[in-house]
Amino acid sequence: MILRSFLRRRLGYDFNAVGQIGLVVILFWIAVAVFAPLLTPYPVGEIVDWDYFGPMSDKFWLGTDYLGRDILSRILMGARYTVGISLAAVAIACTLGVLLGMIAAVIGGWFDMALSRLLDAFNTIPSLLFGLVVVAAVGSSIPVLIVTLGVIYMPGAYRFARALAVNVNAMDFVTVARTRGEPLSYLVAREILPNILGPVLADLGLRFVFIVLVLSGLSFLGLGVQPPNADWGALVRENIGGLSLGAPAVLFPSVAVASLTISVNLFIDNLPTRIRDRSE
């Protein structure tokens, strides 16, 4: 009730219980990512238990991994890589995609056609395959992962924003602004963007989920965050061989991925309607 009252009073949103649960889980993982170094009970790469795949206990709440490292510490630090890399990548993808989509819709003509055909061709490449090729060729590092994931999902953000912007660009108030001689920057920032912001934010949430899953897939294949650091996908990969011996080492990172992606979906399923209602 307290969270719902705050959102309604301060932000003008009235999320239902499902949306609130999603928001709470998202904020929890963001807080964990920010304060992870202060929350980890043990150093991430340090062997703290000579019994590999140790069981859950008072000393090791989630057990230990295949080398005897604390699983809880590695999941908490893994949140920093999973959430941080995914947020940075989705910011690149949606910023570039939405900006180019709006510009193409306003300019139109050969520029719109050429850019759309180019990005359509790029969008036909499977995302995981493209990530595998780039990371295998260039090498795995955090900047490479961020840029690769951002480039993978930029064409989809472009197509979505362009489709919305084309409809808004045909409206009378945009025609009036263009007749007044307003520059392209004004049309994009003041006329187009405010009228597509709600759906764009919902699309951003969906692309964040896709990026988390692709990042986890790359890490599962050994091309993500490199040891001794690890995101959640890498934690599953490095412990999968001992599933029968130490299930918590595989189960809890998987639950972390699922909780984040499901919560983002729950949140954005509630978000677009509220933004639309607020603008009416």
N, C-alpha and C positions, 0 to 999 in steps of 0.2 A: 504493500500500500504506500509506503514512504517513497519508493522509487517511482511508482506510477504518478503520485502527486507531484513529485519534482519534475518529471518529464512533461506533465500536462501544464504546470504553472510556468516553468522556465523556458521550455522549448516548444510548447504548443502541440506536442504529440501525446496521443492517448493510446499507448500500446496495451494490448491485451496480455493475459498472463503468459501465453506462449512466447510472445515477443519479448517480454521482460526476462524470462528465463534465458532466452538466447542472448540478450544484451548482457546479463550478469556473467554468463560463461565467457563471452568475448572479452569483457573488461577484466575478468579474472586472469585469462591467459596473457593479455597485454601487460597487466601488472606483474605477472610472473616473469615475462620476457624482460621487463625493465629492471626489476630488482633481483633477477636470478642470482647474481654473484653473492648477494647478501642472504639468500635463502638456502643455498646448498649446504647441507651438513658436512660434506666431505669434498675435497678437491676432485674435479671431474675426472682427471686422468690417473688418479692415484689408486693403486690396488690396496684396498682396505680390509679384505677378507681372503684368507688363503683357501677358503672353500668356494670354488667357482660355482655359479648358479646357486648361491646360498638362498635359503628360504627367507620369507618375511619374518622379521623379529623386532624386538624393541630397539635394537641397535640399527638394523637396516629395515626400514619400514616397508620397502618394496622389494627387498632381496638384493642380490648382487648378480652381475652379469658373467659372461664367459671368462673374464679375467679376474673376477673378484672385485670389480668396481661397483660403487653404490648406484643402484638404478634410479632412486629418487633424485639424486644430485644430477645425474645425466639427463633425466627428463626435464628437470627445471632449467638447466642450461640449454637443452635442446629446444625449448620453447623460444629462446632468444633467436636462434637461427631460423626455425620454422616460421615464426610470426614475423621476425624482422625482414628476412629475405622476401617473404611473400608480400608484405606490405610495400616494400620498396619496388618490387617488380610490378605489382598491380598499379602503383602510382605512375610508373613509367608508361605502362601499357595504356591506361585510361587517359592520362594527360595528353599523350601524343595522339592516340586514336580519336578522342573526342575533339581535340583542337583541329586535326586534319579533316575530320568528318564535317565539322561546321564550316570550315573554310571552303571545302569542296562543294558543299551544298549552296553556299552563297555565290561563289564564283561561277560554278557550273561549266558548261561547255567542254572543251577539250581537256582542261585541267582535271575536271571531275571524272571524265571518262578514263583518262590515262591512269590517274591515281587509283581509281576503283579497280580497273583491270589488273594493275600490278599487284595490289594487295589481295585481290581475289585469287590470283595465281599462287601467291605466297601462302594464303590460308588453306590451300589444298594439301599442304605438307602436313602429315600427322605430327602433332605437337611433341609427343615423347620421342619420336624418331628424330626430329630436328634437334631436340635438346641433346640426345645421345651423340649425334654427329658433331655438333658444335663443341660440346664439353670434351669429347674424346679427342678432337683435333686441337683445340686450344689449351686444354687442361682445366681442371676443376679448381675454381677459387670463388670466393663470395662475389666479387664484382662480376665475374663471368656468368655465374648463375643468375644474378639479378638482371643483367642486360639480356641474357638469353631468354629467360622467362618473360621479361617485358616485351621483347620483340615477338615472341610466339603469340601472345594474346593481343598485341596492338591491332592487327587487321580486323579481328572480331569486334573490338571496341569501336574501330573506325566505321565499320558497316552499320553497327547499331546506332551510333550517333548521327551518321549521315542520313539514315532513314528517318529519324526523328526531325533532324534539322531541315530536310527537304520540305516536310509538311509545314513547319513553322515559317520557313522562308516564303511560302506562297501566300501567307496571310496578309491582310490589309495593312496592319501596323508596320510590318517590315517594308512593304512597298512605299508607305509614306516616309519612313526613315530614309530609304534609298533615294526617294525623290528630293528630300531635303538636302541630299548630298553628303550624308553621313559616311564616314570611311568604313572600310572592312572591319577594322578592330572594334568599332562601335556596334556594328550590326551583330558581330559574333558575341561580344561580351555583354551587351545590354539588351539585345532583342532576342537572340537565339538561345543562349545558354540558360537564362532564368526559366525559360519555358520547357526545357528538356531535362532540367536538373534532377527531378524525381526519378524518372526511369533510368537516367545515367547512374545515379547512386545505387539503384537496385542492381544494375548490370555490373557495377564495380564489385559489389558483394559476391555475385556469382563468379566473377573472374578470380576473385581472391580464393574462393574454394577450389577452382580448377588449378590454380597455381600451387596451392598447398599440396594437392594430390599429385601433380606432375613432379614437384620438388621431392616429395616422398618417394615417388617411383624412381627418379634418378638416383636418390640416395640408396634405395633398396638395391639398385644395380651397381652400386659402388662408385657413382659419378657425381655424387652430391657433396655435402660438407665432408671434409677429409679428417681422419683420426689425427689426434685424440679427440677433437671436437666432433659433435654429431648432432644432426637434427633427428626428429622422431623417426623418419624413414630409415635412416642409417642405424638407429638403435634396433629396429626390427631386423634389418639385414644381418647385423653382426651377431645377433643372438638366435637367429632362426634355427641354427643347427642343434641347439640345445632345448628345443621346445618341449620335449618329453622330460627333460631334467629340470628346467627352470622356466616354467610357463610365464611367471610374472615379468620376466625380462623381455618377452615378446608381447604379452597381453597389454601391459600398461602403456607403452608407447603407441600401440594401435588404438587404445581407448582415447588417448590424448588427441590423436589425429581425428578420430571420429567425433569427439566432443566439440572440437573447434569447428569442423566443417558443418556438422549438423546445426550447431548454434548459429552460425552465420546464415544458413538457409532459413532457420526459424525467424531470425531477426529481419532479413530482407523480405520475407514473405509478408511481414506486417508493415514494412516501411513504405512502399510505394503508395499504398492507399492513404496513409496519413499525410504524406507530402501533398498529394493531390487534393485532399480535403482542405488542407490548410490554405492552399492557393485559391480556392474557390470563393 
